[in-house]
Amino acid sequence: MGKENVREKSTYDDSEIWIEMLPANEGDCILVTIPYEDVRILIDGGTSETYTSCLRERLLQIKEEGKGIDLLVVTHIDNDHIGGIIELLKENGSFAESKIIKIQNIWHNSYRHLQFHKGLETGEAEKQILQKIVAQGVSQEMRQFSEGKKEVSALQGTSLAALILQGGYNWNLQFFGKAVKKQQEKIRLGDACTIEVPLPGQEELEKLAKKWKYELKRSRISFQFSEDKLFDDAYEYYYRFLAQENNGEKKQISARIKECEDIMEIEKLAERQGGTDSSKTNAASISLLLEYKGKRILLLADNTAGKVMESGKISGIFDAIKLPHHGSVRNISDEFLTNCVTEKYLISTSSEKYGHPDIETLAKIIVRRAECPKQIYFNYEIDKVKEFEEKVKGNKQLDVIYLAKGQKIVL
């Protein structure tokens, strides 16, 4: 197991960037720190278990140092990205009186950020439909807590949108309260750090809005939409627990690995193409391009990599790339791996629920620019990845690194 570029002590130079991939089960929970600028960006919170098992402790450490979170990005409302943030805000309380940690800004797209005509009032029939969706979502949420033998919070059934509003947090402030989406301007944090949003674009948000409107009109053809906060709650619970989207399938790829007797078989594996991820919530998730003193980090959420490239700016050399959708081959393209070059790939997943990452993705990384050294960082040890690593151990250009608790990737 390699340990290069992994930092445990507190020394740093003025151009360093630290990345921590906290164990988030099948989800994401990534903390980016620019120590010289005293800037911290938290991207997603994994599941509710992520918060109780590690995120809470890490945030309290930051608070004890007299620091806070400059930007919290909740990329989308899949439960493995949003669950831990909901638990955080339940306990944190308000922006003015934060119990766990001060959060200066939150980026998150909810129903209120979907841009289509909305009336002023919600009819009784619409309220009943929305309340039913919320009740079904809360029931599913409590069932998951019960099956996981976790204590159900007294505030169970509270949506992230409601917590942000009730807490008086700065919500999408840099976008003037509107949707976080692709734009020309860079957002500045600190003196030298900038962030761009490659995705979502207006197209992805419109498709998400269209799907939501379609689902509600199935219940009532004349459904009237409004700015009522109940829409935020119903929208969130629907996509967290009730929507039937193709989020991935658990696959037994290990059997394929045993067929790969040499590097030629790895090349054949790399040629395999997965079907494109069709999830509207994944497509509308928030991806980031962070730049600091000549360094570039691409932090992809659950988008498809090919769509990210369509912006025209996303290509060239990066100091690190966090791969989309936990290394799913359905979100990776050969063109992306050819045109977006890095020595460091990051994959966040335990592999237990959906079987991520796909081994085809790892094979593609090896085959593309095969002469270049590559490091793949994981926040869990995964059996099938270890099997794959054993098969390609003769490839001196590849180093697979399993991060231990508290280790930082240092750029």
BELSULBEL-V575226 format. One record per backbone hydrogen bond with DSSP energy under -1.0 kcal/mol. CO is the residue of the C=O (numbers start at 0). NH is the residue of the N-H. If there is no record, write none. Layout:
co->[CO & CO]
nh->[NH & NH]
This chain:
co->[2 & 4 & 6 & 12 & 16 & 17 & 18 & 19 & 23 & 27 & 28 & 29 & 30 & 31 & 32 & 33 & 33 & 38 & 39 & 39 & 40 & 41 & 42 & 45 & 46 & 47 & 48 & 49 & 49 & 50 & 53 & 54 & 55 & 56 & 57 & 58 & 59 & 60 & 61 & 62 & 68 & 70 & 71 & 72 & 74 & 77 & 77 & 78 & 79 & 80 & 81 & 82 & 83 & 84 & 85 & 86 & 87 & 88 & 91 & 101 & 104 & 105 & 106 & 109 & 110 & 113 & 122 & 123 & 124 & 125 & 126 & 127 & 128 & 129 & 130 & 131 & 132 & 133 & 134 & 135 & 136 & 137 & 138 & 139 & 140 & 141 & 142 & 143 & 144 & 145 & 152 & 154 & 158 & 159 & 160 & 161 & 162 & 163 & 164 & 166 & 169 & 171 & 171 & 172 & 174 & 186 & 188 & 192 & 193 & 194 & 195 & 198 & 199 & 200 & 201 & 202 & 203 & 204 & 205 & 206 & 207 & 208 & 209 & 210 & 211 & 212 & 213 & 215 & 215 & 219 & 224 & 227 & 228 & 229 & 230 & 231 & 232 & 233 & 234 & 235 & 236 & 237 & 237 & 242 & 244 & 250 & 252 & 252 & 253 & 255 & 256 & 258 & 261 & 262 & 263 & 264 & 265 & 268 & 278 & 279 & 281 & 287 & 288 & 289 & 290 & 291 & 294 & 295 & 295 & 296 & 297 & 298 & 300 & 303 & 304 & 307 & 308 & 312 & 315 & 319 & 320 & 321 & 323 & 324 & 326 & 327 & 329 & 330 & 332 & 333 & 334 & 335 & 338 & 340 & 342 & 343 & 344 & 345 & 357 & 358 & 359 & 360 & 361 & 362 & 363 & 366 & 368 & 373 & 374 & 375 & 376 & 377 & 381 & 382 & 383 & 384 & 385 & 386 & 387 & 389 & 391 & 393 & 394 & 396 & 398 & 400 & 403 & 407 & 408]
nh->[5 & 409 & 407 & 15 & 410 & 32 & 408 & 30 & 26 & 45 & 21 & 42 & 19 & 40 & 17 & 37 & 38 & 33 & 69 & 70 & 31 & 72 & 29 & 83 & 50 & 51 & 52 & 53 & 54 & 55 & 57 & 58 & 59 & 60 & 61 & 62 & 63 & 64 & 66 & 65 & 103 & 41 & 106 & 43 & 285 & 80 & 81 & 82 & 27 & 44 & 85 & 86 & 87 & 88 & 89 & 90 & 91 & 92 & 98 & 68 & 71 & 171 & 73 & 112 & 113 & 115 & 126 & 127 & 128 & 129 & 130 & 131 & 132 & 133 & 134 & 135 & 136 & 137 & 138 & 139 & 140 & 141 & 142 & 143 & 144 & 145 & 146 & 147 & 149 & 148 & 155 & 157 & 162 & 163 & 164 & 165 & 166 & 168 & 167 & 94 & 105 & 174 & 176 & 175 & 177 & 194 & 192 & 188 & 290 & 186 & 288 & 286 & 181 & 204 & 205 & 206 & 207 & 208 & 209 & 210 & 211 & 212 & 213 & 214 & 215 & 216 & 217 & 218 & 219 & 222 & 118 & 230 & 232 & 233 & 234 & 235 & 236 & 237 & 238 & 239 & 240 & 241 & 242 & 244 & 246 & 252 & 255 & 256 & 257 & 258 & 259 & 260 & 265 & 266 & 267 & 268 & 269 & 271 & 282 & 283 & 284 & 298 & 195 & 296 & 193 & 294 & 291 & 318 & 319 & 289 & 321 & 287 & 324 & 307 & 308 & 310 & 311 & 314 & 340 & 297 & 345 & 299 & 326 & 327 & 357 & 330 & 276 & 304 & 336 & 337 & 338 & 339 & 315 & 317 & 374 & 320 & 376 & 322 & 361 & 362 & 363 & 364 & 365 & 366 & 367 & 369 & 371 & 398 & 344 & 400 & 346 & 402 & 385 & 386 & 387 & 388 & 389 & 390 & 391 & 392 & 394 & 395 & 397 & 373 & 375 & 377 & 406 & 6 & 18]
